[in-house]
């Protein structure tokens, strides 16, 4: 408890705000590396993920590469690239390592968004005469946007955590308070820097959660709500029938879809195609 109070006192003291390399500058450097890395990774991973999700080609390779890249130790990759590029190019080496770490989440979010779409919706789009490019642009990208934003959200958290260790090679950011405070036994500074870093990550994650919720197309939200309402009514009807003793042995199976329900699902899939325009 005393350590937490010391960290709180350090945050509001003049020390983290002194000079041109204060805590606000550190936050700016941290966010600059994070957004630059995620933006550059998106230029590579998102179009590739859309192509994989639309065509179905290379999915196994993408899954394998994504899994292997996530297993790469962040600190080892950063130090290796700094040694390869030389100490005069540390920012470039660090940025490349951050980009490589952000690509797997973005790639997975892009192709998973396309693959998650019901094939009946794609079939309905082809049935109304859409080209493959129109299907990707007007159906798959809008309907898969939520999972893509989820991939961006995961990539941002991955990078913002990794940028912390960039202070080990003198790149600044919020990690400098943690790296510098440990050998000095300034645990108030260590905990203070960690608290600011955690708060920054939580704010970005909350913003990402709101963006992911807003990325769901209105037509898809309506279709999901209608499906949930029908399922709730069907469950209530089945429960009432059982409680009233209306179902006897051998009378049939409760909850089998009726022809009208099947027609409703087909109409719903077709409507999503038109609503996503």
N, C-alpha and C positions, 0 to 999 in steps of 0.2 A: 504493500500500500504506500509506503514511503517512496519507493522507486517511481510509482505512478505519479505521485504528487511532485516529485523532482522533475519528471519529464514534462508535466503540465507547466511547472514554473519555468522550465527552460524554453518551452515554446513561446511563452509570453514575455520572455526577457529580451534584452537588446541584442544578445549574441547571435541568434539566428537571423536577425534582420540587419545586422551590421554589414557595411561594405557593399560592393557591387555583386558579390556572390552570395546573397542572402537566400532565405528559404523560398521566396517567390521566384527568384531566378532559377533555383534548383527545380522547382515545380515546372517552370516553363521549359527547361532543358529536357526534363523527363517526358513531358507530354509531346514535345517536338520530335524526339526520337520515336516515341510510340506511334504517333499519327503518320509520320513519314514512312516508317517501316510497314505499317498496315496498308497504307495507300499504295506503296510500290508492290507489295505482295498481292494486293487485289488486282492490279493491272495484269498480273500473270495468272493467278489462280482462278479468278472468277470466270473469264471467258473460257478457259480450259475446262472448268467444272461444268459450265453450261453445255459445252460441246459433248463432254462425256455423258452427262445426264440425258441429253436429247438423242444422241446416236446409240448409246449403250456400248460404245467401243472404248476399250482401255480401262474399263471399270476396275478389273482385278489389279491392274498395274497401279492405278490411282490409290486404291485401298491399301495395297502393300507399301507404296512409297509414303503415304500419309502416316501409316502406323510406324514405319521405320523412322521417319523424321521426328515423330513425337518421342521416340525413345532416345534420341541424341541428347547427351547432357549439354545444357545451355552454357555452363561455365567453360567446359572443355572446348566447345565450338568457338566461343568468343576468344579465348586465349590462343587457340590454333590459328584463327584468321588474323589476329593481331601480329602473331609471329611471322605469318606468311607475307602479310602486307608491309610489315615494318612499323616501327613506332611512330614514324612520321605520318602514317595513314591510319591511325587508330580509329578516328570517327567513321571512315569508310568501312573498315573491317567490322566494326561493331554494327553498323547499319545493315551490312550484308548478312551478318549472323541473325539479326532480329527479323529480317525479311524471310530468311530460310525457316525460321521458327514459326512465322505467321502463316506461311503458305498452307500447311496441312489442314488447319481449321477452316480456312477460306475455301479450299478446294472441296473439302467434305461438305460444307454447307451449300456450295453451289450445285454440285451434282446430286446431293440428296434432295434438294428442293425440287429439281426436275423429276427425279425418280419417285418422289412421294405422291405425285399426281395420279389420280385414278385413270387407268387406261381408257375407260369409257369416255372420259372427258376429251382425251386426245383423239379418240375415234370420232367423237361428235364434231370436233374441229375439222378433221379431215373430211367428214361427210358434208360439211357446209362449203367446202372448196378452198380451205386455207392451204397455203403453201407451207413447206417446212419452216421457212424463216418466219412466216406469220404465226405459226403455232408456237415457236420458241418465244417470239417477241410479245405476242398478245395473250398467250395462254400459260406457257410453262414458267416464264420469268415472273409474271404477276402472282401466280398461284404458289410459286416456290420462294417468293421473296422473304417470307417469315423465317424459313430455315437458313437462307443466306444471311439475314441479319443476325441470326443466332450464331452462325460461323464467324461473322465479324466481331460479335461480342466476345466469343471465346478467344479469338486472335488478339484482341485488345488486351484482355486480361493476361494472356500468355506473354505478350511483349512487355507490358508495363511491369510485370514481375521480373522479367529478364533484364530490363534496362537498369534495374537496381545494381546488378553485379558489374555493370559498365564502369561504376566508380572505382572498381578494383584496378582498372587500367587508366584511371585519371580522366574519365569522361564526364564527371559531374553527375547531376541529377540528385534525387533524394537519397540514393544509396551512399553518397559521400558521407553523410552523417553517421550511417551505420558502420561503414568501412573504417572511417577515421576514429570513431568513438571506441571501438573494441580494443585496439592496442593502448589507447589512453585511459582505458577503464572509465570512460565518461558514459556510464550506462544511462544517465538521464538523456544525453544526446542521442544515444542509440535508440532508446525507446521512443523519444520524441520524433525522430525521423521515421521510425517504423509506423507510428500512429498516423503521421501525415500521409505516408505512402498508402496505408490501409484505407484511410478516408478517401483519398483520391481514387483508388481502385473501386471502392464501393459506389462513389458518385458516378463513375463511368459505367459500372455494371448496371446501376439503376436506370441510367439514361438508355443503355442498350436494351434493357427489359421493356421499357416504354416504347422504344422504337420497334422492337420485335412484335409487340402487341399491335401497334399501329400499322405494321406492314401487312397484316392479314387483310386481303381484299374484302370489301363490304359484302359482296355477293357470297363469298365463301363463309363469312361469319353468319350470314342469314341462313344459308343452307345447313350449317352445323347446328344452329339454334333450332331450326325446324326439325332436323333429324333427332335431336335430343328430346324435343317436345313429343314427337311421335313415339319414341322409345319409352318415355315416361308414361304416356297414356297407355301403351301396350302393356307395360309392366303392371300398372295399376289395374287394368282390366283383368289380367291373368291372376293377380293376387285376389281380386274380388271374386273371381269365378271359383278359385280354390276354396276360399273361406266360406262361400255359400254352398259348397258341395255340388256345384253344377257340373263338375268334370268327373266322370265315372271311369272305371277301369276299362281300358281298351277303346275309349271314345276318341282318341287321337292325341296329337302332340300339341301342347300349348306353345304359342309363339311362332308357329310356322308362318313365313311371309305369304301374304295373300297376293293375288295378281295385281290388285290395286296398289299395294305397297311397291311392287316391282316397277310398275309404271311410274309411280312417284319418284323413285330413285333415278330412273332414266331421264325424266323431265328435269330433275334437279341437276343432274350432270350436264345436260344440254344448256340449262340456264346459266350455269357458272361460266361457260364459255362466252356467252354474250355479256354477262355482267363484268367480266375481267377486261373488256375492251376500254 
